[in-house]
Amino acid sequence: MSPRDDTDTEWDSTSYDGNHSFVFEYGEDVVDLLEPAPDERILDLGCGTGHLTDQIARSGADVVGLDASGEMLAEARERYPDREFVRADARDFSFEAEFDAVFSNAALHWIPDQDAVLDSVAASLRPGGRFVAELGGVGNVQSIVEAVRAAAGERGYDVDSPWYFPSVGEYATVLESTGFEVRYATLFDRPTELDGGVDGLTSWLEMFGDELFAEVPEAERADVIGAVEDRLRDEYFVDGTWVADYRRLRVVAVRPSEVGLVRETNRR
């Protein structure tokens, strides 16, 4: 679940696990959707600190965790020394042996180039293999993004969302154009309590908002965050806890036997 595909990005894995554990805790439901079986070979794409990699492996599956963040992988290897983890870019990876399934939780929305990701996913799957993923869907954290954009804009700074949050139709189209058959896709609201009490939104923005604040000087970020909190407090600060307006997209897709044929057919 380490989000970004940029191998130069630095992550505070301790803060990620300690203050944002909801990321992998919610991912346990996606593991249920995966239904891992003993002796299956499974890739956990964007594995982060390895919690779900380990959970999948406890089913008896042979699991490989892949992530671009060296910091996240160091934590994963320390916590789960018996599991296999590799560092690679989600847009360009390959393995000698094919997988029965590729799993991903809360990672793909950091990567706009989904064609490259899904090409690598398809190439790594055996014919009939499945791709099971959850990512942010259209409208995910929209209130937070709009509040940051407004607060930064008042100070003369532009804000662009760094995330890719597709609709069901958009993502199904991307999957099909890459040669997958979409078997299941759903978009749903999941209001998410942020750890940290009164500081929960600040903590979330500090962990995930670097690119959102790219144009805002470091010296002004605290003031912008304070203005964001003021804009959102009445609706999203509930009983001492910040609640983010998460929307999630879950998909299950299968790689047919003739990936190239399906790709060409869908693109005509």
C-alpha atoms as one frame of an Amber mdcrd trajectory, in Angstrom:
protein
   0.000   0.000   0.000   2.887   2.388  -0.392   1.155   4.739  -2.740   3.628
   6.374  -5.054   5.509   4.812  -7.891   8.349   7.360  -7.732  11.428   5.491
  -6.534  12.927   8.757  -5.213  10.006   9.450  -2.880  10.881   9.197   0.804
   8.312   7.710   3.180   8.129   7.763   6.952   7.166   4.111   7.365   6.857
   4.454  11.157   4.313   7.255  10.846   2.562   5.393   8.049   2.021   2.324
  10.237   1.415   4.199  13.469  -0.862   7.031  12.359  -2.443   5.715   9.161
  -3.017   2.035   9.884  -6.544   2.316   8.470  -4.974   2.011   5.002  -4.053
  -1.642   5.400  -6.811  -2.422   7.905  -9.482  -1.559   5.346  -7.495  -3.603
   2.838  -8.332  -6.789   4.714 -11.719  -6.768   2.968  -9.939  -6.671  -0.381
  -7.981  -9.781   0.637 -11.343 -11.476   1.200 -12.304 -10.488  -2.345  -9.036
 -11.979  -3.595  -9.810 -15.338  -1.927  -6.186 -16.534  -1.925  -5.754 -20.289
  -2.038  -2.936 -22.534  -0.837  -0.082 -22.907  -3.334  -1.256 -20.006  -5.493
   1.466 -17.591  -6.589   0.319 -14.017  -5.834   1.878 -10.571  -6.316   1.024
  -7.809  -3.834   1.513  -4.681  -5.952   2.272  -1.631  -3.798   2.757  -3.734
  -0.682   3.982  -0.938   1.590   5.068  -2.262   4.957   3.884  -5.765   4.128
   0.927  -6.318   6.419  -1.413  -7.548   3.700   1.408  -9.478   2.018   1.719
 -11.434   5.243  -2.031 -11.879   5.579  -2.257 -13.297   2.052   0.691 -15.593
   2.731  -1.040 -17.017   5.806  -3.576 -18.565   3.434  -0.805 -20.836   2.178
  -0.183 -18.835  -0.990   3.307 -18.066  -2.273   3.357 -14.260  -2.139   5.776
 -11.626  -3.428   5.419  -8.040  -2.193   6.464  -5.300  -4.622   6.929  -1.635
  -3.815   8.885   1.371  -5.098   9.732   2.705  -1.626  12.950   1.506  -0.041
  11.780   2.856   3.329   8.562   0.863   3.220  10.325  -2.308   2.110  12.923
  -2.015   4.866  10.091  -1.981   7.400   8.343  -4.876   5.638  11.483  -7.024
   5.651  12.113  -6.306   9.318   8.558  -7.192  10.312   8.169 -10.199   8.028
  11.626 -11.678   7.380  10.133 -14.905   6.004   8.268 -13.117   3.201   9.688
 -12.095  -0.171   9.798  -8.406  -1.064  11.210  -6.731  -4.164  11.714  -3.102
  -5.088  10.391  -2.132  -8.497   8.327   0.465 -10.354   4.676  -0.517 -10.757
   4.791   0.826 -14.314   7.610  -1.461 -15.395   8.188  -4.780 -13.657   8.590
  -8.383 -14.712   9.137 -11.814 -13.182  10.338 -15.066 -14.685   7.431 -17.064
 -13.258   3.818 -16.036 -13.849   1.355 -15.306 -11.058  -2.100 -16.750 -10.450
  -3.234 -13.357  -9.142  -2.087  -9.769  -8.748  -3.461  -7.900  -5.737  -3.288
  -4.171  -5.007  -4.691  -2.019  -2.225  -4.596   1.790  -1.996  -1.657   2.180
  -4.361  -2.779   2.570  -7.956  -4.417   5.977  -7.562  -0.918   7.458  -7.236
  -0.053   6.424 -10.796  -1.687   8.287 -13.697  -0.094   5.991 -16.293  -2.446
   3.062 -15.755  -1.798   1.643 -19.226   1.822   0.961 -18.252   0.810  -0.532
 -14.892  -1.810  -2.806 -16.400   0.497  -3.894 -19.200   2.953  -5.094 -16.550
   0.156  -6.704 -14.546  -1.202  -8.555 -17.585   2.267  -9.736 -18.609   2.899
 -11.112 -15.120  -0.354 -13.130 -14.958  -0.907 -16.615 -16.268  -3.784 -17.025
 -18.734  -6.925 -17.030 -16.607  -5.138 -15.225 -13.783  -7.007 -12.527 -11.884
  -6.343  -8.932 -10.941  -7.993  -7.777  -7.703  -7.575  -4.173  -6.635  -8.942
  -1.287  -4.625  -8.033   2.320  -5.320  -9.525   5.722  -4.791 -12.562   6.310
  -6.987 -14.001   9.438  -8.568 -14.746  12.029  -5.876 -12.308  10.532  -3.353
 -11.237  13.152  -0.749 -12.780  15.793  -2.991 -13.699  18.055  -0.071 -10.113
  18.021   1.195  -8.676  18.763  -2.246 -11.135  21.621  -2.822 -10.392  23.094
   0.606  -6.626  22.974  -0.020  -7.113  24.501  -3.473  -9.201  27.355  -2.026
  -6.898  28.029   0.940  -3.767  27.948  -1.217  -5.435  29.991  -3.931  -6.141
  32.795  -1.469  -2.381  33.046  -1.035  -1.710  32.985  -4.762  -0.725  29.342
  -5.158  -2.127  26.820  -7.611  -2.973  23.299  -6.455  -3.266  20.277  -8.704
  -4.464  16.938  -7.415  -1.677  14.338  -7.755  -4.119  11.443  -7.749  -5.906
   9.361 -10.335  -9.458   8.692  -9.149 -11.418   7.005 -11.982 -15.086   6.172
 -12.301 -16.258   2.591 -12.772 -16.762   3.155 -16.481 -13.396   4.851 -16.960
 -11.409   2.160 -15.188 -13.320  -0.697 -16.789 -12.475   0.827 -20.168  -8.778
   1.027 -19.287  -8.802  -2.582 -18.098 -10.546  -3.798 -21.223  -8.225  -1.855
 -23.516  -5.324  -3.640 -21.830  -6.877  -7.018 -22.556  -8.670  -7.800 -19.304
 -12.196  -9.091 -18.860 -13.873  -7.149 -16.058 -15.798  -9.480 -13.781 -16.661
  -7.092 -10.935 -16.452  -3.338 -10.354 -18.052  -1.184  -7.686 -17.723   2.392
  -6.443 -18.776   3.189  -2.888 -18.540   5.876  -0.228 -16.362   5.011   2.749
 -16.138   7.886   5.226 -12.852   7.230   7.004 -11.883   8.323  10.498  -8.365
   9.733  10.591  -6.126   8.786  13.496  -4.754  11.558  15.678  -7.801  13.285
  17.120  -7.687  17.040  16.613  -4.448  16.660  14.626  -5.783  13.904  12.378
  -6.276  16.019   9.268  -2.886  17.709   9.674  -1.234  14.314  10.053  -3.011
  13.001   6.949  -1.980  15.997   4.863   1.612  15.769   6.077   1.763  12.090
   5.117  -0.092  12.144   1.809  -0.192  15.779   0.713   3.380  16.586  -0.365
   2.447  16.776  -4.024  -0.831  18.536  -3.230   1.231  21.285  -1.560   3.970
  21.304  -4.172   3.514  25.022  -5.004   3.104  26.126  -1.372   6.352  27.158
   0.365   7.187  25.119   3.445   6.999  28.208   5.642   3.352  28.775   4.658
   2.030  25.230   4.764   0.973  25.322   8.423  -1.139  28.411   7.769  -2.719
  26.811   4.710  -3.497  23.637   6.660  -5.051  25.737   9.420  -7.283  27.413
   6.842  -8.210  24.007   5.426  -9.234  22.839   8.883 -11.375  25.950   9.337
 -13.177  25.251   6.054 -13.866  21.608   6.842 -14.368  21.574  10.609 -18.152
  21.979  10.746 -18.831  19.039   8.453 -15.845  16.717   8.840 -14.723  17.055
  12.471 -17.091  14.787  14.389 -16.872  14.067  18.127 -13.176  14.888  18.266
 -12.228  12.969  15.119 -11.616  14.095  11.548 -13.528  12.067   8.960 -12.234
  12.067   5.371 -14.665  11.737   2.469 -13.155   8.611   0.961 -14.711   6.914
  -2.076 -13.277   3.590  -3.171 -13.272   1.634  -6.400 -12.928  -2.172  -6.254
 -12.366  -4.327  -9.292 -11.831  -7.947 -10.235 -10.588  -8.611 -13.758  -9.262
 -11.711 -15.493  -6.550 -12.076 -18.084  -7.968 -14.200 -20.931  -5.812 -16.656
 -22.825  -5.317 -14.351 -25.836  -4.390 -10.991 -24.299  -3.061  -9.528 -27.542
  -6.170 -10.540 -29.476  -8.498  -8.986 -26.903  -6.450  -5.783 -26.847  -6.620
  -5.346 -30.599 -10.345  -6.186 -30.696 -11.184  -3.643 -27.983  -9.188  -0.869
 -29.656 -10.826  -1.171 -33.075
